[in-house]
Amino acid sequence: MIPYNSCYQIDDPRFKTLIQKNACLHKVATGFEWTEGPVWFPAHQLLLFSDIPGERIMRLTPDGHVSTFRQPSNYANGHTRDTQGRLVSCQHGTRSVTRTEADGTVTVLADRYEGARLNSPNDVIVQSSGAVWFTDPTYGILSDYEGYAADPEQKARNVFRLDPDTGALEAMITDFVQPNGLAFSPDETILYVAESGSSHDPDVPSVIRAFQLDCDGRIVADSVFATIDQGLPDGMRVDAAGHVWSSAADGIHCFRPDGTRLGKILVPEVVSNLCFGGSRGNRLFITATTSVYKIAVNARSAI
């Protein structure tokens, strides 16, 4: 592992309570084309992540061993665990959201909306109710690099919700240029969604939006939660205390629940995503361009 010291930017002294000042940023795997979608499986003590252009899902164990979990991966991007600990994935190649069952078979959860193919599902989370929420920008159909070039069939780039009981798919948010990473607050009353449209249009603000949900999971309010000042927001996670940890061009930006930025964990490659993991849940695994990094923090995942 390659350690990186002096990796913190302190914007607010409260950030010091969330980091380990003596902890180094370690590069734990490298040599990929574009890493994404990290997800930690506590039951198996391993990390899965995507190498999207390489069309493979990789496996990383605590001893640093890296192996191929699935290839071809249908250009898989974002992943999460569902309430039963199963892998849920966004696949650019098939323009679908899938679930890997305990026996290894793959079930398609969603690939069409109102009779038309989805754009290219990007990132996904599962609510405690079992509802699957995912973003559907067009990145996977813009070229043959992360999927297959194609014209979009959807009228918008939506944030979708898949009902766990009926399987009905509903477009919950329809006004993003390119919705990307998403995460819930610990009590699931706030849904955070990254706007990454500045990747192709510099006039699009690089913001994280916050959506207030009612007891039925319906959106009742919408506001800008935070602005990313370096690059754009992509994947994000929320810790058990409600802090939002977002990817950015220069590393990980950490925000209080009120939107105040506390500081940054600086990473030497452009960050795409992150997740909490490790045996005690207090390690951040960071996917960044060609590599995966790890660092100890004083925070744990909300789930």
C-alpha positions in Angstrom: 0.0 0.0 0.0 1.2 3.5 -0.8 0.6 6.0 2.0 -0.2 9.7 1.4 0.3 12.0 4.3 -1.0 15.6 4.8 -4.2 14.7 3.0 -6.6 16.9 5.0 -8.0 20.3 4.4 -9.7 21.7 7.5 -12.4 24.2 6.7 -14.1 24.0 10.1 -12.5 22.8 13.4 -15.4 20.3 13.8 -13.9 18.3 11.0 -11.1 17.2 13.3 -13.6 15.1 15.3 -14.4 13.1 12.1 -10.9 12.3 11.0 -7.9 10.5 12.4 -5.1 13.1 12.2 -2.4 10.4 12.1 -4.2 8.2 9.5 -2.7 8.1 6.0 -4.5 7.8 2.7 -3.5 4.4 1.2 -3.6 3.4 -2.4 -4.8 -0.3 -2.1 -5.4 -1.2 -5.7 -4.5 0.4 -9.1 -4.2 -0.2 -12.8 -7.8 0.2 -13.8 -9.4 2.4 -16.5 -12.2 4.1 -14.5 -13.2 2.9 -11.0 -16.7 3.3 -9.7 -19.4 1.9 -7.5 -17.7 0.7 -4.3 -19.9 -1.4 -2.0 -18.8 -3.2 1.2 -20.2 -6.5 2.2 -19.8 -6.9 6.0 -20.9 -10.6 6.0 -18.0 -11.5 3.6 -15.6 -8.7 4.6 -14.9 -7.6 1.1 -15.3 -4.7 -1.3 -16.8 -4.9 -4.8 -16.2 -2.1 -7.2 -16.5 -1.4 -11.0 -13.9 -0.9 -13.6 -16.5 0.4 -16.1 -14.5 0.6 -19.4 -12.8 -2.6 -18.5 -16.3 -4.2 -18.2 -15.6 -6.0 -15.0 -16.5 -5.9 -11.3 -13.6 -6.4 -9.0 -13.2 -7.9 -5.6 -10.9 -6.5 -2.9 -10.3 -8.4 0.4 -8.8 -6.9 3.6 -5.4 -8.4 2.9 -5.2 -6.3 -0.3 -5.9 -9.2 -2.7 -7.7 -8.0 -5.9 -9.5 -10.5 -8.1 -12.2 -10.4 -10.7 -15.8 -10.9 -9.4 -17.6 -10.7 -12.7 -16.5 -10.2 -16.3 -18.1 -9.2 -18.6 -20.1 -6.9 -16.3 -22.3 -5.3 -18.9 -20.5 -2.1 -18.1 -21.7 -2.0 -14.5 -21.4 1.3 -12.7 -23.0 1.9 -9.3 -23.7 -0.8 -6.7 -25.4 -1.2 -3.3 -26.7 -3.9 -1.0 -30.4 -4.5 -0.5 -32.1 -5.3 2.8 -31.2 -9.0 2.4 -27.5 -8.3 1.6 -27.8 -8.9 -2.1 -25.9 -7.0 -4.7 -27.9 -4.4 -6.7 -26.2 -3.0 -9.7 -26.6 -0.4 -12.4 -25.6 -1.7 -15.8 -24.9 0.7 -18.7 -24.6 -2.0 -21.3 -28.1 -3.4 -20.7 -29.4 -0.1 -19.5 -30.9 -1.8 -16.5 -30.8 -2.2 -12.8 -30.2 -5.8 -11.7 -30.0 -7.9 -8.5 -27.6 -10.8 -8.0 -29.3 -13.5 -6.1 -27.8 -15.8 -3.5 -27.2 -18.5 -6.1 -25.5 -16.1 -8.4 -28.3 -15.7 -10.9 -29.1 -12.1 -12.0 -32.6 -10.7 -11.9 -33.5 -7.6 -13.9 -35.4 -5.2 -11.7 -35.9 -2.4 -14.2 -34.9 -1.7 -17.8 -37.8 0.3 -19.2 -40.1 3.1 -18.2 -43.4 3.8 -20.0 -42.4 1.3 -22.7 -39.0 3.0 -23.6 -35.6 1.8 -22.6 -33.9 3.5 -19.7 -30.9 5.8 -20.5 -28.1 4.2 -18.5 -28.8 3.7 -14.8 -25.8 5.1 -12.9 -26.1 4.9 -9.1 -28.5 3.1 -6.8 -29.6 2.9 -3.2 -32.1 0.8 -1.3 -34.5 2.2 1.3 -35.2 0.3 4.5 -38.7 -0.4 3.0 -36.9 -2.3 0.2 -37.7 0.5 -2.4 -34.9 0.8 -4.9 -34.0 4.4 -6.0 -31.6 5.0 -8.9 -30.5 7.8 -11.2 -30.7 7.5 -15.0 -28.4 10.0 -16.8 -27.1 9.4 -20.3 -23.4 8.8 -19.7 -23.5 5.1 -20.7 -25.0 5.9 -24.1 -23.0 9.0 -25.0 -20.2 6.8 -26.5 -18.8 3.3 -26.7 -16.4 3.9 -23.8 -18.7 3.1 -20.8 -21.5 1.3 -22.7 -23.0 1.5 -26.2 -23.6 4.7 -28.0 -27.3 5.2 -28.6 -30.0 7.9 -28.8 -31.9 8.3 -25.5 -35.4 7.0 -25.5 -36.4 8.7 -22.3 -37.7 12.3 -22.4 -35.7 13.2 -19.3 -32.9 12.1 -17.1 -34.8 11.0 -14.1 -34.4 9.8 -10.5 -36.6 6.6 -10.3 -38.2 4.7 -7.4 -39.0 1.0 -7.8 -41.8 -0.1 -5.5 -40.7 -3.2 -3.5 -44.2 -4.7 -3.4 -45.6 -4.1 -6.9 -42.4 -3.6 -8.9 -43.9 -0.4 -10.4 -41.3 2.1 -11.6 -42.0 5.8 -11.0 -40.1 8.9 -12.0 -39.8 10.8 -8.8 -37.5 13.7 -9.9 -37.5 14.8 -13.5 -35.6 18.1 -13.7 -31.9 17.1 -13.5 -29.5 17.7 -16.4 -27.5 14.6 -15.3 -28.5 13.1 -11.9 -25.7 11.0 -10.4 -24.9 9.9 -6.9 -27.7 9.6 -4.3 -28.0 8.9 -0.6 -30.5 9.0 2.2 -30.2 10.8 5.6 -30.1 8.3 8.5 -33.8 8.7 9.1 -34.6 8.6 5.4 -36.4 11.9 5.5 -34.0 13.6 3.1 -32.8 12.3 -0.2 -29.5 13.8 -1.5 -28.9 13.7 -5.3 -25.8 15.0 -7.1 -26.1 17.1 -10.2 -23.2 16.3 -12.5 -24.4 18.0 -15.7 -21.3 20.3 -15.7 -19.4 17.3 -17.1 -20.6 18.4 -20.5 -22.1 21.8 -19.9 -20.1 24.3 -17.7 -23.2 26.4 -17.1 -24.8 23.6 -15.0 -24.0 24.2 -11.3 -22.1 21.5 -9.5 -24.5 21.0 -6.6 -26.0 18.5 -4.3 -29.7 18.9 -4.0 -31.7 17.8 -0.9 -35.3 16.5 -1.2 -37.5 16.4 1.8 -39.7 13.2 1.9 -42.9 12.7 3.8 -43.9 9.5 5.7 -45.0 7.9 2.4 -41.7 8.7 0.7 -43.2 11.4 -1.5 -41.1 14.6 -2.2 -42.5 17.6 -0.4 -39.6 20.1 -0.7 -36.4 20.7 -2.7 -33.3 22.8 -2.0 -29.7 23.2 -2.9 -27.8 21.5 -0.1 -24.2 22.2 -1.1 -21.9 23.3 -3.9 -18.8 21.5 -5.0 -16.0 23.9 -5.7 -13.6 21.5 -7.5 -15.0 19.5 -10.4 -18.5 18.0 -9.8 -20.3 15.8 -7.3 -20.6 12.1 -8.3 -21.0 9.4 -5.7 -21.7 10.1 -2.1 -22.4 8.5 1.3 -24.0 9.7 4.5 -22.6 8.7 7.9 -24.6 7.7 11.0 -24.5 11.3 12.3 -25.9 12.7 9.1 -22.7 14.1 7.6 -22.6 14.0 3.8 -19.3 12.7 2.2 -19.2 13.6 -1.5 -16.8 12.9 -4.3 -15.1 15.8 -6.1 -12.2 16.4 -8.4 -9.8 17.0 -5.6 -11.0 14.3 -3.2 -13.8 13.8 -0.6 -15.8 16.8 0.6 -17.5 16.4 4.0 -20.6 18.5 4.9 -22.6 18.9 8.1 -26.4 18.2 7.8 -27.0 21.9 7.5 -24.7 22.1 4.4 -21.6 23.6 6.0 -18.5 22.2 4.5 -16.2 20.9 7.3 -13.2 19.9 5.2 -11.7 17.7 2.6 -9.8 14.5 2.3 -7.5 15.3 -0.6 -6.9 12.5 -3.1 -4.3 12.5 -5.9 -6.8 11.3 -8.6 -10.2 12.5 -9.5 -12.7 10.8 -7.2 -15.8 9.1 -8.6 -17.3 7.5 -5.5 -16.8 6.2 -2.0 -18.3 3.9 0.7 -17.8 3.0 4.4 -16.4 -0.4 5.2 -13.8 -2.4 7.0 -14.4 -4.7 10.0 -15.7 -1.9 12.2 -17.2 0.2 9.4 -14.9 3.1 10.0 -12.8 3.0 6.8 -13.6 5.0 3.7 -13.0 3.2 0.5 -12.5 5.7 -2.4 -12.7 4.9 -6.1 -10.6 7.5 -8.0 -9.9 7.2 -11.7 -7.4 4.3 -12.0 -7.2 3.4 -8.3 -8.9 2.5 -5.1 -7.8 4.3 -1.8 -8.6 3.6 1.8 -8.4 5.8 4.9 -9.6 5.5 8.6 -12.1 8.0 9.8 -14.1 8.7 13.0 -17.4 8.0 11.3 -19.5 5.0 10.2 -22.1 4.4 7.6 -25.7 5.3 8.3 -26.6 1.7 7.2 
